[in-house]
Amino acid sequence: MSTNPSTFPDVDSLSYEQARAELVEVVQRLEQGAATLEESLTLWERGEALAARCQTWLDGARERLRAVSHPTAAPARDAELAPEEDLA
């Protein structure tokens, strides 16, 4: 992995899996401690961008699951009126 920002793929074009895999690489490089200060700063900034991209994907997935598991219910008023109509 290069630390030249011009060679990094655009974060917005990455899938969750791609962003996560690159984030793991960035963390490993930072943990090795072999990078210069400038390289470390570049890697840190890239890691922050990748983490934000992953969070965006996860937030979107959470919303999709919420929409599927909690479809829009009928208004409460309609639900309350239905039993009264049966009694009449």
VMD Tcl script that builds the backbone (N, CA, C; Angstrom):
set m [mol new atoms 264]
animate dup $m
set s [atomselect $m all]
$s set {name element resname resid chain x y z} {
  {N N MET 1 A 0.848 -1.171 0.000}
  {CA C MET 1 A 0.000 0.000 0.000}
  {C C MET 1 A 0.892 1.231 0.000}
  {N N SER 2 A 0.668 2.091 -0.944}
  {CA C SER 2 A 1.399 3.348 -1.038}
  {C C SER 2 A 0.818 4.368 -0.067}
  {N N THR 3 A 1.643 5.297 0.375}
  {CA C THR 3 A 1.127 6.372 1.232}
  {C C THR 3 A 0.973 7.655 0.443}
  {N N ASN 4 A 1.035 7.563 -0.876}
  {CA C ASN 4 A 0.816 8.718 -1.734}
  {C C ASN 4 A -0.683 8.867 -1.951}
  {N N PRO 5 A -1.295 9.951 -1.391}
  {CA C PRO 5 A -2.756 10.099 -1.489}
  {C C PRO 5 A -3.290 10.088 -2.919}
  {N N SER 6 A -2.474 10.493 -3.899}
  {CA C SER 6 A -2.960 10.522 -5.278}
  {C C SER 6 A -3.145 9.118 -5.848}
  {N N THR 7 A -2.561 8.105 -5.194}
  {CA C THR 7 A -2.729 6.732 -5.680}
  {C C THR 7 A -3.859 5.997 -4.976}
  {N N PHE 8 A -4.441 6.619 -3.956}
  {CA C PHE 8 A -5.552 5.989 -3.237}
  {C C PHE 8 A -6.813 6.039 -4.098}
  {N N PRO 9 A -7.577 4.956 -4.149}
  {CA C PRO 9 A -8.871 5.028 -4.835}
  {C C PRO 9 A -9.808 5.961 -4.051}
  {N N ASP 10 A -10.721 6.588 -4.752}
  {CA C ASP 10 A -11.695 7.469 -4.113}
  {C C ASP 10 A -12.502 6.675 -3.093}
  {N N VAL 11 A -12.530 7.158 -1.854}
  {CA C VAL 11 A -13.214 6.444 -0.772}
  {C C VAL 11 A -14.688 6.233 -1.101}
  {N N ASP 12 A -15.329 7.212 -1.724}
  {CA C ASP 12 A -16.759 7.106 -2.028}
  {C C ASP 12 A -17.072 6.014 -3.048}
  {N N SER 13 A -16.056 5.543 -3.763}
  {CA C SER 13 A -16.303 4.494 -4.767}
  {C C SER 13 A -16.121 3.091 -4.192}
  {N N LEU 14 A -15.701 2.992 -2.923}
  {CA C LEU 14 A -15.407 1.691 -2.331}
  {C C LEU 14 A -16.645 1.029 -1.735}
  {N N SER 15 A -16.715 -0.278 -1.908}
  {CA C SER 15 A -17.748 -1.050 -1.226}
  {C C SER 15 A -17.361 -1.142 0.244}
  {N N TYR 16 A -18.269 -1.635 1.065}
  {CA C TYR 16 A -17.964 -1.815 2.482}
  {C C TYR 16 A -16.765 -2.741 2.644}
  {N N GLU 17 A -16.771 -3.854 1.926}
  {CA C GLU 17 A -15.715 -4.846 2.060}
  {C C GLU 17 A -14.362 -4.285 1.633}
  {N N GLN 18 A -14.352 -3.491 0.549}
  {CA C GLN 18 A -13.103 -2.886 0.099}
  {C C GLN 18 A -12.581 -1.873 1.116}
  {N N ALA 19 A -13.469 -1.037 1.628}
  {CA C ALA 19 A -13.070 -0.022 2.601}
  {C C ALA 19 A -12.560 -0.686 3.880}
  {N N ARG 20 A -13.231 -1.723 4.325}
  {CA C ARG 20 A -12.820 -2.410 5.549}
  {C C ARG 20 A -11.466 -3.087 5.369}
  {N N ALA 21 A -11.256 -3.744 4.233}
  {CA C ALA 21 A -9.982 -4.421 3.980}
  {C C ALA 21 A -8.835 -3.407 3.947}
  {N N GLU 22 A -9.050 -2.284 3.301}
  {CA C GLU 22 A -8.009 -1.263 3.257}
  {C C GLU 22 A -7.781 -0.668 4.646}
  {N N LEU 23 A -8.842 -0.486 5.412}
  {CA C LEU 23 A -8.709 0.034 6.773}
  {C C LEU 23 A -7.865 -0.914 7.629}
  {N N VAL 24 A -8.068 -2.208 7.480}
  {CA C VAL 24 A -7.263 -3.191 8.215}
  {C C VAL 24 A -5.788 -3.031 7.842}
  {N N GLU 25 A -5.493 -2.849 6.551}
  {CA C GLU 25 A -4.111 -2.643 6.104}
  {C C GLU 25 A -3.512 -1.380 6.718}
  {N N VAL 26 A -4.295 -0.311 6.738}
  {CA C VAL 26 A -3.825 0.954 7.300}
  {C C VAL 26 A -3.487 0.779 8.777}
  {N N VAL 27 A -4.362 0.142 9.520}
  {CA C VAL 27 A -4.137 -0.073 10.954}
  {C C VAL 27 A -2.877 -0.916 11.164}
  {N N GLN 28 A -2.703 -1.951 10.373}
  {CA C GLN 28 A -1.512 -2.796 10.494}
  {C C GLN 28 A -0.241 -1.995 10.238}
  {N N ARG 29 A -0.262 -1.154 9.210}
  {CA C ARG 29 A 0.918 -0.330 8.905}
  {C C ARG 29 A 1.202 0.641 10.031}
  {N N LEU 30 A 0.174 1.231 10.586}
  {CA C LEU 30 A 0.385 2.173 11.688}
  {C C LEU 30 A 0.910 1.454 12.925}
  {N N GLU 31 A 0.394 0.267 13.191}
  {CA C GLU 31 A 0.836 -0.492 14.361}
  {C C GLU 31 A 2.283 -0.960 14.245}
  {N N GLN 32 A 2.772 -1.150 13.029}
  {CA C GLN 32 A 4.163 -1.559 12.835}
  {C C GLN 32 A 5.124 -0.454 13.286}
  {N N GLY 33 A 4.693 0.785 13.167}
  {CA C GLY 33 A 5.507 1.910 13.605}
  {C C GLY 33 A 6.710 2.213 12.735}
  {N N ALA 34 A 6.780 1.658 11.551}
  {CA C ALA 34 A 7.931 1.862 10.681}
  {C C ALA 34 A 7.784 3.079 9.764}
  {N N ALA 35 A 6.599 3.656 9.706}
  {CA C ALA 35 A 6.354 4.784 8.807}
  {C C ALA 35 A 6.922 6.070 9.400}
  {N N THR 36 A 7.279 6.980 8.503}
  {CA C THR 36 A 7.712 8.301 8.953}
  {C C THR 36 A 6.516 9.039 9.527}
  {N N LEU 37 A 6.775 10.163 10.166}
  {CA C LEU 37 A 5.681 10.960 10.717}
  {C C LEU 37 A 4.713 11.380 9.622}
  {N N GLU 38 A 5.239 11.844 8.504}
  {CA C GLU 38 A 4.377 12.284 7.395}
  {C C GLU 38 A 3.552 11.124 6.842}
  {N N GLU 39 A 4.185 9.975 6.677}
  {CA C GLU 39 A 3.460 8.794 6.201}
  {C C GLU 39 A 2.392 8.376 7.206}
  {N N SER 40 A 2.733 8.425 8.480}
  {CA C SER 40 A 1.770 8.066 9.526}
  {C C SER 40 A 0.559 8.990 9.502}
  {N N LEU 41 A 0.793 10.281 9.317}
  {CA C LEU 41 A -0.318 11.235 9.246}
  {C C LEU 41 A -1.196 10.960 8.028}
  {N N THR 42 A -0.561 10.659 6.914}
  {CA C THR 42 A -1.318 10.345 5.691}
  {C C THR 42 A -2.140 9.077 5.894}
  {N N LEU 43 A -1.524 8.067 6.497}
  {CA C LEU 43 A -2.246 6.818 6.767}
  {C C LEU 43 A -3.392 7.051 7.744}
  {N N TRP 44 A -3.144 7.845 8.778}
  {CA C TRP 44 A -4.198 8.144 9.762}
  {C C TRP 44 A -5.391 8.821 9.078}
  {N N GLU 45 A -5.113 9.819 8.244}
  {CA C GLU 45 A -6.195 10.521 7.540}
  {C C GLU 45 A -6.961 9.570 6.632}
  {N N ARG 46 A -6.232 8.699 5.952}
  {CA C ARG 46 A -6.888 7.719 5.083}
  {C C ARG 46 A -7.741 6.768 5.921}
  {N N GLY 47 A -7.210 6.345 7.056}
  {CA C GLY 47 A -7.960 5.462 7.945}
  {C C GLY 47 A -9.244 6.106 8.435}
  {N N GLU 48 A -9.176 7.383 8.785}
  {CA C GLU 48 A -10.379 8.108 9.216}
  {C C GLU 48 A -11.420 8.137 8.102}
  {N N ALA 49 A -10.979 8.398 6.874}
  {CA C ALA 49 A -11.905 8.438 5.733}
  {C C ALA 49 A -12.512 7.056 5.482}
  {N N LEU 50 A -11.689 6.027 5.591}
  {CA C LEU 50 A -12.181 4.652 5.383}
  {C C LEU 50 A -13.170 4.252 6.475}
  {N N ALA 51 A -12.870 4.614 7.718}
  {CA C ALA 51 A -13.777 4.294 8.823}
  {C C ALA 51 A -15.118 4.997 8.625}
  {N N ALA 52 A -15.085 6.248 8.167}
  {CA C ALA 52 A -16.329 6.980 7.909}
  {C C ALA 52 A -17.119 6.314 6.786}
  {N N ARG 53 A -16.422 5.838 5.764}
  {CA C ARG 53 A -17.097 5.148 4.652}
  {C C ARG 53 A -17.765 3.861 5.148}
  {N N CYS 54 A -17.052 3.106 5.971}
  {CA C CYS 54 A -17.630 1.885 6.531}
  {C C CYS 54 A -18.863 2.212 7.364}
  {N N GLN 55 A -18.788 3.265 8.164}
  {CA C GLN 55 A -19.924 3.657 8.997}
  {C C GLN 55 A -21.118 4.061 8.137}
  {N N THR 56 A -20.855 4.748 7.036}
  {CA C THR 56 A -21.939 5.124 6.116}
  {C C THR 56 A -22.627 3.880 5.566}
  {N N TRP 57 A -21.830 2.886 5.167}
  {CA C TRP 57 A -22.408 1.633 4.671}
  {C C TRP 57 A -23.236 0.944 5.755}
  {N N LEU 58 A -22.690 0.891 6.966}
  {CA C LEU 58 A -23.408 0.220 8.063}
  {C C LEU 58 A -24.690 0.961 8.425}
  {N N ASP 59 A -24.656 2.291 8.435}
  {CA C ASP 59 A -25.862 3.073 8.717}
  {C C ASP 59 A -26.932 2.826 7.659}
  {N N GLY 60 A -26.503 2.760 6.393}
  {CA C GLY 60 A -27.445 2.483 5.314}
  {C C GLY 60 A -28.055 1.092 5.438}
  {N N ALA 61 A -27.232 0.127 5.788}
  {CA C ALA 61 A -27.736 -1.239 5.969}
  {C C ALA 61 A -28.728 -1.294 7.128}
  {N N ARG 62 A -28.418 -0.590 8.212}
  {CA C ARG 62 A -29.314 -0.559 9.376}
  {C C ARG 62 A -30.670 0.042 8.994}
  {N N GLU 63 A -30.650 1.100 8.223}
  {CA C GLU 63 A -31.905 1.727 7.794}
  {C C GLU 63 A -32.709 0.799 6.888}
  {N N ARG 64 A -32.017 0.100 5.991}
  {CA C ARG 64 A -32.722 -0.838 5.112}
  {C C ARG 64 A -33.378 -1.954 5.918}
  {N N LEU 65 A -32.656 -2.478 6.910}
  {CA C LEU 65 A -33.219 -3.530 7.756}
  {C C LEU 65 A -34.397 -3.009 8.565}
  {N N ARG 66 A -34.274 -1.801 9.072}
  {CA C ARG 66 A -35.363 -1.199 9.845}
  {C C ARG 66 A -36.610 -1.020 8.961}
  {N N ALA 67 A -36.409 -0.590 7.727}
  {CA C ALA 67 A -37.543 -0.387 6.825}
  {C C ALA 67 A -38.244 -1.702 6.502}
  {N N VAL 68 A -37.475 -2.775 6.375}
  {CA C VAL 68 A -38.049 -4.076 6.055}
  {C C VAL 68 A -38.729 -4.692 7.281}
  {N N SER 69 A -38.122 -4.531 8.446}
  {CA C SER 69 A -38.664 -5.181 9.634}
  {C C SER 69 A -39.782 -4.391 10.302}
  {N N HIS 70 A -39.909 -3.117 9.978}
  {CA C HIS 70 A -40.968 -2.287 10.550}
  {C C HIS 70 A -41.683 -1.525 9.437}
  {N N PRO 71 A -42.420 -2.235 8.589}
  {CA C PRO 71 A -43.128 -1.532 7.502}
  {C C PRO 71 A -44.143 -0.554 8.091}
  {N N THR 72 A -44.493 0.414 7.324}
  {CA C THR 72 A -45.441 1.423 7.780}
  {C C THR 72 A -46.754 0.748 8.147}
  {N N ALA 73 A -47.152 0.927 9.382}
  {CA C ALA 73 A -48.396 0.325 9.882}
  {C C ALA 73 A -49.581 1.220 9.537}
  {N N ALA 74 A -50.740 0.636 9.561}
  {CA C ALA 74 A -51.962 1.422 9.353}
  {C C ALA 74 A -52.092 2.414 10.494}
  {N N PRO 75 A -52.676 3.558 10.244}
  {CA C PRO 75 A -52.856 4.531 11.317}
  {C C PRO 75 A -53.621 3.915 12.493}
  {N N ALA 76 A -53.291 4.327 13.689}
  {CA C ALA 76 A -53.923 3.788 14.899}
  {C C ALA 76 A -55.425 4.005 14.871}
  {N N ARG 77 A -55.881 5.104 14.343}
  {CA C ARG 77 A -57.318 5.389 14.298}
  {C C ARG 77 A -58.057 4.319 13.496}
  {N N ASP 78 A -57.488 3.914 12.350}
  {CA C ASP 78 A -58.120 2.871 11.545}
  {C C ASP 78 A -58.187 1.567 12.318}
  {N N ALA 79 A -57.155 1.234 13.034}
  {CA C ALA 79 A -57.138 0.002 13.814}
  {C C ALA 79 A -58.181 0.048 14.920}
  {N N GLU 80 A -58.401 1.221 15.512}
  {CA C GLU 80 A -59.387 1.349 16.582}
  {C C GLU 80 A -60.811 1.277 16.054}
  {N N LEU 81 A -61.035 1.763 14.825}
  {CA C LEU 81 A -62.382 1.782 14.256}
  {C C LEU 81 A -62.822 0.403 13.788}
  {N N ALA 82 A -61.903 -0.399 13.367}
  {CA C ALA 82 A -62.260 -1.698 12.801}
  {C C ALA 82 A -63.066 -2.562 13.776}
  {N N PRO 83 A -62.681 -2.713 15.041}
  {CA C PRO 83 A -63.489 -3.558 15.946}
  {C C PRO 83 A -64.879 -2.983 16.195}
  {N N GLU 84 A -65.031 -1.668 16.251}
  {CA C GLU 84 A -66.350 -1.060 16.481}
  {C C GLU 84 A -67.287 -1.355 15.343}
  {N N GLU 85 A -66.759 -1.374 14.130}
  {CA C GLU 85 A -67.596 -1.667 12.983}
  {C C GLU 85 A -68.101 -3.113 13.056}
  {N N ASP 86 A -67.297 -4.010 13.559}
  {CA C ASP 86 A -67.700 -5.411 13.692}
  {C C ASP 86 A -68.821 -5.561 14.691}
  {N N LEU 87 A -68.842 -4.713 15.733}
  {CA C LEU 87 A -69.867 -4.809 16.783}
  {C C LEU 87 A -71.201 -4.224 16.346}
  {N N ALA 88 A -71.191 -3.336 15.415}
  {CA C ALA 88 A -72.407 -2.638 15.042}
  {C C ALA 88 A -73.342 -3.444 14.210}
}
mol reanalyze $m
mol bondsrecalc $m
mol representation Tube
mol addrep $m
